Amino acid sequence: MVTVDDGAAGQRVDNFLLRHLKGAPRTLIYRLLRKGEVRVNKGRVKPTYKLSPGDQVRIPPVRLAADDGPAVVSQSQQESILKTVIYEDDLMIVVNKPSGWAVHGGSGISLGVIEALRAARPELGQLELAHRIDRDTSGCLMLAKRRSSLRALQDLQRSGGIHKRYLALLSGRWRKGQATVDMPLRKNTLAGGERVVRVDPQGKASRTFFKVLDKFADATLVEATLDTGRTHQIRVHTAHLGSPILGDPKYGDAEANRRFRERGLRRLFLHAHSLAFTWPESGQKFAISAPLPGDLQAVLDALDER
């Protein structure tokens, strides 16, 4: 039995368990919660349950395979992730996450940004992800250095107080300069076990604002602003409207992806371009942007030349 102290207050129980069960994959954490093997104050809780000081958390004994232990982060990986830091203060770190880096390990991925940064900066004992972006997406990713800043950022996200803007290159041409897409999304699991997200009337409310930035012969560069933060939201909304993001292997157009691969696009053209919000207590405004990676900028430059 573990008693929650002030340092862990406000933390989600799934993240709390990940810290206590070192090396445990997230799938195991969620299975323990789903089956009720983890109890808080003798009752079942959902992964999103936020802990309070004095909560009693029962953590069952868990045997992990040897290869499920904490990932070993090489010196080159530590140096690589440190080079992506674009902002740091006493409360948080912002990195320009490279495409191909997961935000955390698990589900067959040995390590992610959070594990690499913890290894590179061991003095930051409370470092936690403040939010998540897809593995194939590049751009702004916030990590909180304190429990208090983590709670503040998570509360801002729930209330829609963090303005997130993405750059995406879509297949084909959008006729409207601006558009609001308001379509509910629902997660589904296919027969083979693959998880996908679909537009579904029974899904969760999802809203994205799109603004056209540039038009090319067979592609459109847009800025997407999230009003909600569902899994794969921008990717699914654009695909449902017939203009999927180029380079998207899950929801994209295979033929269009092939054409643009010949033009140098080797991955998903989706970049978390900027973040902006106001700290709740101090009222201080925060805004930061991450430049478009060189490989994506080269694709746009090639399109301009055409």
ABEGO torsion letter per residue (X at the ends): XBBBBAAABGBBAAAAAAAABBGBBAAAAAAAAAAGABBBGGBBBBAABBBBBGBBBBBBBBBBBAAABBBBBBAAAAAAAAAABABBBAABBBBBBBBGBBABBEGGBABBAAAAAAAABAABAABBBABBBBAABBEBBBBBABAAAAAAAAAAAAAGABBBBBBBBBBEBBABABBBBBBBBBBBBBAAGBBBBBBBAABBBBBBBBBBABBBAABBBBBBBBABBBBGAAAAAAAAAGBBBBGBAAABBAAAAAAAAAAGBABBBBBBABBBBBBAAAGBBBBBBBBBBAAAAAAAAAAAAX
